[in-house]
Amino acid sequence: MKYLVLLIGNGDEPDWETLSEAEQHATMQKFEDFGTACADREGVEILAGEALGGPRSATVMRTRSGEVTLTDGPYAESVEQLGGFYLVEAPDLDVLVDLLRCLPAYDLQISPVIDPF
């Protein structure tokens, strides 16, 4: 089964730029550990994953009554911001949750990918 995992910053984590080089390395190591753990687990594969630019670099596209508008900034004014994602193939949710414990302490939204056909 495929799952989309959204990494959501909850506002408690420090800005990347304020971390020391050692702290940045330790954080990145957790992502590498997650990748290794997935590669080592039977039936698990990371299909895609990326870090995303901060909320100030986002563009929101809205369609209302057939009219499209573009605005700068995040979709919603919120402390919580989308920081990245993974698309993971895993045998079941329990296996994925076990593997996700490797990641830094983000809030995570895990959604199964549905096949409409």
N, C-alpha and C positions, 0 to 999 in steps of 0.2 A: 504494500500500500504506500502511496505517496502522501507526504505531509509537508505543508508549508509552515515553517517556524519563523515567526516575526520576533525580532529582538527589540524590545521596547525599553528605552531608558526611562527610569522612574524619577529622575531628578536628584537622586541621592549620590550618583557617581560624579566624581570630579571631572572637569574639562580635561581632555586629552593633553592639551598644551601645558597644563599645570602639573602633570605627572613627571617624575624624574625618568630618566632613560631606563633605569632598572625597573621602575613600576610599569612603564610602557612595555618593556620586554616581558615581564611577568604576565601582563594581561594578554599579550599576543600569544604567549606560550599556551594559555588555556584554549585558545582557538585551535592551535596546532594539536594539542592533546585531544580535542574533540574530533578533529579530522583523523587522527591516528586511531582513536577508539572506534570510529565508524568503519575505517578500512579493515580493522582487525575483527570486526563482528560479522559473522555469517549472515548474508541476506540484507546487509545495510550498505547503502551507497549514497553519498552526497551528490546530488544531480546538479545543484547550483548553489551559490552562496556569495553574497557581496556585502560589504559595508556601504552604508549610504551617507551622502553628504548631510550636513546639519540642516535643521529646519529653515534657516535663513536662505539656504540655497534651493529650497523646494519651489516648485511652481504648481499651483492648483488650477485645474481646468474644471469649470462648472458649466453645465448645460441646463438652462431654464427656459421653458417655452420655445425651444428650438434655437435659442441664442447661446453662443459659447463665449465665456469670459475667462481670461487668464489673470491670476493674481499671484503676487510673490508671497512666499512664506508658507508656513505649515497649514494643513487643512483645518485644524482646530487649534485655538489658543489653549495650550495645555502644558503642564510640566512633563508629561509623558510624551516622548518622541520616538519615532521609528528609527532605529539605528542600523538595522541590517536584516538580512533574511537568509534562511537556508531552505532549499527544497531537498528533502531526504526521502529515499525509498527505505522502508523498514518493515519487518514482518508484522509488527503491531505497535500500538501506542506505548505499551509498557517498556518495550525495548528502546524506543526512541527517548522516552522520559529518562530512563536510566543513563543513556548516553549524554543527554543534554545537561546532566549534572556537572560535566566537565567545564562548561562555559562560565564566563564571569556572571555575576549575580544580576543579570537582566531580568525584567519581567518578560515572560515568553507567552506568545499566543500560538497554539498549535492547532492547525486546521487540516483535516483530511482533504485531499484533492479528490474531487468526484469526476467520474467519467460519465458524461451525459448520454453516451451512446451505448 
